[in-house]
């Protein structure tokens, strides 16, 4: 227990149908934060009973994503625990046992309706402008259904929804109520023997002692079915917290089908895991303060489910960029030196230490280091679109600046960059050119582009010989 809070036991139960995108991992993050903030446990469970949508290697991608983000689990695949197995396809005997309990208690019944009959039934209901739901045909002929099952006719198990209303107090949305007459007799066991989500999730959450179910609000219509199952089994249900969806900039729900980028791709693009976690946490949750920059440890300290909003959150890539740049600037020199190894291949630690002061304040994502450092570590080919001399600087001024800069470097100017900058600024002033315009000449000469790391620091990094060579080459271009 932390600060008097009751420890929560939460879970993340993804289906292995592909890599995880921002929205689904945000739900996992909320469950992880709730567990960590309360001093509880976080469980990972793989819900792979939908064999038609199963994609090989998805389980590994799910675990890789969570581990990269630091969302470690206390029980689950590769960790173990006392409530396993944690992969649903390995628990089918458990589901069948509990399904039989439902049949015995009258809370479920077998159905042998063919797909053709179900299609005709729904077509009739649509034609009559009625809700499409199972008509309980098989409930009235259970003796016949039993005979058909003995003859190996394919059958599914359906939940028998009781009349009345289902209510619960949702942690995020407050009281929610459903008329049970609007709820279909959901399939619990499919004809292949695998459970549907509805049976498996209730059985697993109970047997794994989950106290708080934190999941997307798309599952709100299913919650009455789940509560009905808890009641049928005689179990106390967990608390439910249905979190709002994450929308893209087009105000449509983020999803793989609409091209949402998977979370691991952000790492490949140079985003820090801490920044991803920070941005995800702010999608539908607030700390109650103006603070937006949080480390994972700070989020654990501040997080509570009662500050999760009930309205949809919009993912803003620009906000993520801003947070990522701030997290980069929070890194110590040595942390950034380690991070840069991947982006500056072949460089030594000492070289990267020298580069950190030049790069850190100018990086939005880690891959920025590659382009920013390129002219310092190798040749500096000019950008094809570069205009030289740049606008607002005439040719004579540009030649004078390059000649003076070359002389300054050769006479030891790199030993006192401030003094050299002041002398070159004075030269530009005498030509009636603002320093910010004139120094673009030096940027292009040294870096091959009109912007980048501070040009005087760049000259100090590449040294006298390379600086003079590039300044003279730029001077020669002006004489063509």
C-alpha positions as CSV (number, residue, x, y, z in Angstrom):
1,X,0.0,0.0,0.0
2,X,1.2,3.5,-0.9
3,X,0.0,6.6,0.9
4,X,-3.1,4.8,2.2
5,X,-4.1,3.6,-1.3
6,X,-5.5,0.1,-1.6
7,X,-3.1,-2.0,-3.8
8,X,-4.7,-2.6,-7.3
9,X,-4.1,-5.7,-9.3
10,X,-4.6,-4.7,-12.9
11,X,-3.9,-6.4,-16.2
12,X,-3.2,-5.7,-19.9
13,X,-4.7,-8.4,-22.1
14,X,-3.9,-7.8,-25.8
15,X,-4.8,-10.0,-28.7
16,X,-1.8,-11.1,-30.8
17,X,-3.1,-9.7,-34.0
18,X,-0.2,-7.4,-34.9
19,X,2.0,-4.7,-33.3
20,X,0.6,-2.4,-30.7
21,X,-0.3,1.2,-31.6
22,X,-0.6,4.3,-29.5
23,X,-4.2,3.9,-28.4
24,X,-3.9,0.3,-27.1
25,X,-0.6,0.9,-25.3
26,X,-2.1,4.0,-23.7
27,X,-4.7,1.7,-22.0
28,X,-1.8,-0.6,-20.9
29,X,0.0,2.4,-19.5
30,X,-3.0,3.5,-17.4
31,X,-3.3,0.0,-16.0
32,X,0.4,-0.2,-15.3
33,X,0.4,3.3,-13.6
34,X,-2.6,2.4,-11.5
35,X,-0.9,-0.7,-10.2
36,X,2.4,1.0,-9.6
37,X,0.9,4.1,-8.0
38,X,-1.1,1.9,-5.5
39,X,1.7,-0.5,-4.7
40,X,-0.1,-3.3,-6.5
41,X,0.7,-5.7,-9.3
42,X,0.4,-5.6,-13.1
43,X,-0.4,-8.7,-15.0
44,X,0.2,-9.4,-18.7
45,X,-2.2,-11.9,-20.3
46,X,-2.3,-12.9,-24.0
47,X,-5.8,-13.3,-25.4
48,X,-5.2,-15.5,-28.4
49,X,-8.5,-17.3,-28.7
50,X,-9.4,-15.6,-31.9
51,X,-7.4,-18.0,-34.0
52,X,-8.5,-16.5,-37.3
53,X,-6.9,-13.1,-36.6
54,X,-3.8,-14.5,-34.9
55,X,-0.5,-13.3,-36.4
56,X,2.7,-15.2,-35.7
57,X,5.3,-13.3,-33.8
58,X,2.8,-10.8,-32.4
59,X,3.3,-12.0,-28.9
60,X,7.0,-11.2,-29.1
61,X,6.2,-7.8,-30.5
62,X,3.8,-7.0,-27.7
63,X,6.3,-7.9,-25.1
64,X,9.1,-6.1,-26.8
65,X,7.0,-2.9,-27.0
66,X,6.1,-3.1,-23.3
67,X,9.6,-3.7,-22.2
68,X,11.0,-0.9,-24.4
69,X,8.6,1.5,-22.7
70,X,9.5,0.1,-19.2
71,X,6.0,-1.3,-18.6
72,X,7.3,-4.4,-16.9
73,X,4.8,-7.0,-15.6
74,X,4.8,-8.8,-12.3
75,X,3.1,-11.9,-13.7
76,X,2.7,-13.1,-17.3
77,X,4.6,-14.7,-20.2
78,X,8.3,-15.2,-19.6
79,X,7.9,-14.0,-16.0
80,X,5.5,-16.7,-14.7
81,X,3.4,-16.4,-11.5
82,X,0.9,-18.3,-9.4
83,X,-2.1,-17.6,-11.7
84,X,-0.9,-19.1,-15.0
85,X,-0.9,-20.0,-17.7
86,X,-1.1,-16.5,-19.0
87,X,-1.9,-17.4,-22.6
88,X,-5.5,-18.1,-23.2
89,X,-5.1,-20.9,-25.7
90,X,-3.4,-22.8,-22.9
91,X,-6.4,-22.4,-20.7
92,X,-9.2,-24.0,-22.8
93,X,-9.9,-26.8,-20.3
94,X,-10.5,-24.1,-17.6
95,X,-13.0,-22.3,-19.8
96,X,-14.9,-25.5,-20.7
97,X,-15.2,-26.5,-17.0
98,X,-16.7,-23.1,-16.2
99,X,-19.0,-23.2,-19.3
100,X,-20.5,-26.5,-17.9
101,X,-21.1,-24.7,-14.6
102,X,-23.1,-22.1,-16.4
103,X,-25.1,-24.7,-18.2
104,X,-25.8,-26.6,-15.0
105,X,-27.0,-23.3,-13.3
106,X,-29.2,-22.4,-16.2
107,X,-27.2,-19.3,-17.1
108,X,-26.1,-20.7,-20.5
109,X,-27.5,-23.0,-23.2
110,X,-26.3,-24.9,-26.2
111,X,-27.3,-23.7,-29.7
112,X,-27.0,-25.7,-33.0
113,X,-28.5,-23.1,-35.3
114,X,-26.8,-23.2,-38.7
115,X,-25.2,-20.1,-40.1
116,X,-27.9,-20.1,-42.8
117,X,-30.7,-20.0,-40.2
118,X,-29.0,-17.2,-38.3
119,X,-28.6,-15.2,-41.5
120,X,-32.2,-15.6,-42.4
121,X,-33.3,-14.6,-38.9
122,X,-31.3,-11.4,-39.0
123,X,-32.6,-10.5,-42.4
124,X,-36.2,-10.9,-41.1
125,X,-35.4,-8.8,-38.1
126,X,-33.9,-6.0,-40.3
127,X,-36.9,-6.1,-42.7
128,X,-39.2,-5.6,-39.7
129,X,-36.9,-2.8,-38.3
130,X,-36.2,-4.9,-35.2
131,X,-32.9,-5.2,-33.4
132,X,-30.8,-8.1,-34.7
133,X,-30.3,-10.5,-31.8
134,X,-30.7,-14.3,-31.3
135,X,-34.3,-15.4,-31.0
136,X,-33.6,-18.1,-28.5
137,X,-34.9,-20.8,-30.8
138,X,-32.6,-23.4,-29.3
139,X,-33.4,-22.5,-25.7
140,X,-36.9,-24.0,-26.2
141,X,-35.7,-27.3,-27.7
142,X,-32.8,-28.2,-25.5
143,X,-33.6,-32.0,-25.7
144,X,-33.4,-31.8,-29.5
145,X,-30.2,-29.8,-29.2
146,X,-28.7,-32.4,-26.9
147,X,-29.5,-35.1,-29.5
148,X,-28.0,-33.1,-32.2
149,X,-24.8,-32.6,-30.2
150,X,-24.6,-36.4,-29.6
151,X,-24.7,-36.7,-33.4
152,X,-21.7,-34.2,-33.6
153,X,-23.8,-31.3,-35.0
154,X,-21.6,-28.2,-34.5
155,X,-22.9,-26.2,-31.5
156,X,-22.1,-23.0,-29.6
157,X,-22.8,-22.1,-26.1
158,X,-24.9,-19.0,-25.5
159,X,-25.3,-16.8,-22.4
160,X,-28.8,-16.6,-21.2
161,X,-29.4,-12.9,-20.4
162,X,-31.8,-12.4,-17.5
163,X,-34.5,-9.7,-17.7
164,X,-34.1,-6.4,-15.8
165,X,-31.5,-3.7,-15.8
166,X,-27.7,-3.9,-15.2
167,X,-26.0,-1.0,-13.4
168,X,-22.5,-0.3,-12.3
169,X,-20.5,2.6,-11.0
170,X,-17.7,3.1,-13.6
171,X,-14.5,4.7,-12.1
172,X,-14.2,7.0,-15.1
173,X,-17.8,7.5,-16.3
174,X,-19.9,7.2,-13.1
175,X,-23.1,5.2,-13.1
176,X,-23.9,3.3,-16.2
177,X,-27.2,1.5,-16.8
178,X,-28.4,-0.9,-19.5
179,X,-31.8,-2.5,-20.1
180,X,-31.1,-6.2,-20.4
181,X,-33.8,-6.5,-23.0
182,X,-31.4,-4.8,-25.4
183,X,-28.6,-7.4,-24.8
184,X,-28.1,-10.3,-27.1
185,X,-27.6,-13.9,-25.9
186,X,-23.9,-13.7,-26.6
187,X,-21.9,-16.8,-27.7
188,X,-19.5,-17.9,-24.9
189,X,-18.0,-21.0,-26.5
190,X,-17.5,-21.3,-30.2
191,X,-18.0,-24.5,-32.1
192,X,-14.3,-25.1,-32.3
193,X,-14.2,-25.3,-28.5
194,X,-12.4,-21.9,-28.0
195,X,-14.1,-19.4,-25.8
196,X,-15.1,-15.9,-26.9
197,X,-13.7,-12.9,-25.3
198,X,-16.7,-12.6,-23.0
199,X,-16.3,-15.9,-21.2
200,X,-12.5,-16.0,-21.2
201,X,-12.1,-12.4,-19.8
202,X,-14.5,-13.0,-16.9
203,X,-13.0,-16.4,-15.9
204,X,-9.4,-15.1,-16.3
205,X,-9.9,-11.8,-14.4
206,X,-11.6,-13.7,-11.5
207,X,-9.0,-16.5,-11.3
208,X,-6.1,-14.1,-11.6
209,X,-7.5,-11.9,-8.8
210,X,-7.8,-8.8,-10.9
211,X,-9.3,-6.0,-8.8
212,X,-9.5,-3.3,-11.4
213,X,-10.3,-3.7,-15.1
214,X,-9.0,-0.7,-17.1
215,X,-10.0,-1.0,-20.7
216,X,-11.2,1.0,-23.7
217,X,-14.8,2.3,-23.6
218,X,-15.6,0.3,-26.7
219,X,-16.2,-2.6,-24.1
220,X,-19.0,-0.7,-22.2
221,X,-21.8,-2.4,-24.1
222,X,-20.2,-5.8,-23.2
223,X,-19.9,-5.0,-19.5
224,X,-23.6,-6.0,-18.7
225,X,-22.9,-9.4,-20.2
226,X,-19.7,-9.8,-18.1
227,X,-21.5,-8.7,-14.9
228,X,-24.2,-11.2,-15.7
229,X,-21.5,-13.9,-15.8
230,X,-20.0,-12.8,-12.5
231,X,-23.5,-13.0,-11.0
232,X,-24.1,-16.5,-12.5
233,X,-20.8,-17.8,-11.1
234,X,-21.4,-16.1,-7.7
235,X,-18.3,-14.0,-7.9
236,X,-17.7,-10.4,-6.8
237,X,-16.9,-8.4,-9.9
238,X,-13.9,-6.1,-10.2
239,X,-14.1,-2.3,-10.5
240,X,-14.4,-1.2,-14.1
241,X,-12.7,1.9,-15.5
242,X,-13.6,2.5,-19.2
243,X,-11.1,4.9,-20.7
244,X,-11.9,7.1,-23.7
245,X,-10.5,6.4,-27.1
246,X,-7.5,8.1,-28.6
247,X,-8.3,9.9,-31.8
248,X,-6.0,11.0,-34.7
249,X,-5.8,14.5,-36.0
250,X,-8.7,13.6,-38.3
251,X,-10.8,13.0,-35.1
252,X,-11.2,9.4,-36.0
253,X,-10.1,6.6,-33.7
254,X,-6.5,5.6,-34.0
255,X,-6.3,2.1,-35.4
256,X,-4.0,-0.2,-37.4
257,X,-6.6,-0.3,-40.1
258,X,-6.3,3.5,-40.6
259,X,-2.6,3.4,-40.7
260,X,-1.8,4.3,-37.1
261,X,1.9,3.9,-36.5
262,X,2.9,1.1,-34.2
263,X,4.7,2.1,-31.0
264,X,8.0,0.4,-31.9
265,X,8.2,2.5,-35.1
266,X,8.5,5.6,-32.9
267,X,11.7,4.2,-31.4
268,X,13.0,3.6,-34.9
269,X,12.3,7.2,-35.7
270,X,14.3,8.4,-32.7
271,X,11.7,9.0,-30.0
272,X,12.7,8.2,-26.4
273,X,10.6,5.7,-24.5
274,X,10.2,8.2,-21.6
275,X,8.7,10.8,-24.0
276,X,6.3,8.2,-25.5
277,X,5.1,7.3,-22.0
278,X,4.8,11.0,-21.1
279,X,2.8,11.8,-24.2
280,X,0.5,8.7,-23.7
281,X,-0.2,9.6,-20.1
282,X,-1.5,13.0,-21.2
283,X,-4.0,11.5,-23.6
284,X,-7.0,11.5,-21.3
285,X,-5.3,12.1,-18.0
286,X,-4.1,15.3,-16.2
287,X,-2.1,15.8,-13.1
288,X,-4.3,18.7,-12.0
289,X,-1.4,21.1,-12.5
290,X,0.1,23.0,-15.5
291,X,3.0,20.5,-15.6
292,X,3.3,18.5,-18.8
293,X,6.8,17.1,-18.6
294,X,7.0,13.9,-16.5
295,X,9.4,11.1,-16.1
296,X,7.8,7.6,-15.7
297,X,8.7,7.8,-12.0
298,X,6.9,11.2,-11.7
299,X,3.9,9.8,-13.4
300,X,3.7,6.9,-11.0
301,X,3.9,9.4,-8.1
302,X,1.0,11.5,-9.5
303,X,-1.3,9.1,-11.3
304,X,-4.8,8.3,-10.2
305,X,-7.7,7.0,-12.1
306,X,-10.0,9.7,-10.8
307,X,-8.1,12.2,-13.0
308,X,-8.8,10.2,-16.2
309,X,-11.2,12.2,-18.4
310,X,-14.3,10.7,-19.9
311,X,-13.9,12.4,-23.3
312,X,-11.9,11.3,-26.2
313,X,-8.2,12.4,-26.4
314,X,-6.7,13.7,-29.6
315,X,-3.1,12.6,-30.4
316,X,-1.0,15.6,-31.4
317,X,2.3,14.7,-33.1
318,X,3.6,18.2,-32.5
319,X,3.1,17.8,-28.8
320,X,5.0,14.5,-28.9
321,X,7.8,16.2,-30.7
322,X,8.0,19.0,-28.1
323,X,8.0,16.5,-25.2
324,X,10.6,14.4,-26.9
325,X,12.9,17.4,-27.4
326,X,12.5,18.3,-23.7
327,X,13.3,14.7,-22.6
328,X,16.4,14.7,-24.8
329,X,17.5,17.9,-23.0
330,X,16.9,16.2,-19.6
331,X,19.4,13.5,-20.4
332,X,22.8,13.7,-18.8
333,X,25.8,13.9,-21.0
334,X,26.7,10.3,-20.4
335,X,23.1,9.1,-21.0
336,X,23.0,11.0,-24.3
337,X,26.5,9.6,-25.3
338,X,25.1,6.1,-24.9
339,X,21.9,6.9,-26.8
340,X,23.8,8.5,-29.6
341,X,25.8,5.3,-30.3
342,X,23.1,3.9,-32.6
343,X,22.6,7.2,-34.4
344,X,26.3,8.0,-34.9
345,X,27.7,4.7,-35.9
346,X,31.4,4.3,-35.8
347,X,32.0,7.2,-33.4
348,X,33.9,6.9,-30.2
349,X,32.5,7.9,-26.8
350,X,34.9,10.8,-26.7
351,X,33.8,12.1,-30.0
352,X,30.1,11.8,-28.9
353,X,31.0,13.6,-25.7
354,X,32.4,16.5,-27.7
355,X,29.3,16.5,-29.9
356,X,26.7,16.6,-27.1
357,X,26.9,20.3,-26.4
358,X,26.5,21.1,-30.1
359,X,23.5,18.7,-30.6
360,X,21.5,18.4,-27.5
361,X,19.6,21.7,-27.6
362,X,18.8,21.3,-31.3
363,X,17.4,17.8,-31.4
364,X,13.7,17.0,-31.5
365,X,14.2,13.3,-32.1
366,X,17.4,11.2,-31.8
367,X,17.8,10.7,-35.5
368,X,18.3,14.5,-35.8
369,X,21.8,13.8,-34.5
370,X,22.7,12.0,-37.6
371,X,22.1,15.0,-39.9
372,X,23.3,17.6,-37.5
373,X,26.6,15.8,-36.9
374,X,27.1,14.7,-40.5
375,X,29.1,17.8,-41.7
376,X,31.3,17.6,-38.5
377,X,32.2,13.9,-39.0
378,X,32.7,13.8,-42.7
379,X,32.4,16.0,-45.9
380,X,29.9,18.8,-46.0
381,X,28.3,18.6,-49.4
382,X,26.2,21.7,-50.2
383,X,22.5,21.4,-50.2
384,X,21.3,21.5,-53.9
385,X,18.8,24.3,-53.0
386,X,21.3,26.5,-51.2
387,X,21.5,30.1,-52.4
388,X,25.1,31.5,-52.2
389,X,25.7,34.1,-51.2
390,X,22.4,34.1,-49.2
391,X,19.8,36.8,-49.7
392,X,20.5,40.1,-47.9
393,X,24.3,39.6,-48.4
394,X,26.1,40.9,-51.4
395,X,29.0,39.2,-53.0
396,X,31.6,41.7,-51.9
397,X,30.5,41.4,-48.3
398,X,30.5,37.6,-48.5
399,X,34.1,37.6,-49.9
400,X,35.3,40.0,-47.2
401,X,33.7,37.9,-44.5
402,X,35.2,34.6,-45.8
403,X,38.7,36.2,-46.2
404,X,38.5,37.6,-42.6
405,X,37.2,34.4,-41.1
406,X,40.0,32.4,-42.8
407,X,42.6,34.8,-41.5
408,X,41.1,34.6,-38.0
409,X,41.1,30.8,-38.0
410,X,44.7,30.6,-39.2
411,X,45.8,33.1,-36.5
412,X,44.3,31.2,-33.6
413,X,40.8,32.5,-33.6
414,X,39.3,29.1,-32.7
415,X,41.0,29.5,-29.3
416,X,38.6,32.4,-28.4
417,X,35.4,31.9,-30.3
418,X,33.7,34.9,-28.6
419,X,36.4,37.3,-29.6
420,X,36.4,36.0,-33.2
421,X,32.6,36.3,-33.4
422,X,32.8,39.9,-32.2
423,X,35.4,40.8,-34.8
424,X,33.4,39.3,-37.6
425,X,30.2,41.0,-36.4
426,X,32.0,44.3,-36.5
427,X,33.0,43.6,-40.1
428,X,29.4,42.9,-41.1
429,X,28.3,46.0,-39.3
430,X,30.7,48.0,-41.3
431,X,29.1,46.6,-44.5
432,X,25.6,47.4,-43.2
433,X,24.7,43.7,-42.9
434,X,23.0,42.2,-39.8
435,X,25.0,39.4,-38.1
436,X,22.2,36.9,-38.4
437,X,22.1,37.4,-42.2
438,X,25.8,37.6,-42.7
439,X,26.7,34.5,-40.7
440,X,24.6,32.4,-43.1
441,X,27.6,32.7,-45.4
442,X,29.7,30.9,-42.8
443,X,27.0,28.3,-42.1
444,X,26.9,27.4,-45.8
445,X,30.7,27.4,-46.1
446,X,31.3,25.2,-43.1
447,X,28.1,23.1,-43.0
448,X,26.9,23.1,-46.6
449,X,23.5,24.5,-45.4
450,X,22.2,27.8,-43.9
451,X,21.5,26.3,-40.5
452,X,22.7,23.6,-38.2
453,X,24.8,23.5,-35.1
454,X,26.4,26.8,-34.0
455,X,28.9,27.6,-36.8
456,X,31.7,28.8,-34.6
457,X,31.4,25.7,-32.4
458,X,31.4,23.7,-35.6
459,X,34.7,25.2,-36.7
460,X,36.2,24.5,-33.3
461,X,35.1,20.9,-33.6
462,X,36.4,20.3,-37.2
463,X,39.6,22.2,-36.5
464,X,41.8,24.7,-38.3
465,X,42.8,22.7,-41.3
466,X,39.3,21.6,-42.3
467,X,37.7,25.0,-41.5
468,X,40.2,26.9,-43.7
469,X,39.7,24.4,-46.5
470,X,36.0,24.8,-46.5
471,X,36.2,28.6,-46.2
472,X,38.5,28.8,-49.2
473,X,36.3,26.5,-51.2
474,X,33.3,28.7,-50.5
475,X,35.4,31.8,-51.5
476,X,36.3,30.1,-54.8
477,X,32.6,29.5,-55.6
478,X,32.0,33.3,-55.3
479,X,34.7,34.0,-57.9
480,X,33.2,31.7,-60.5
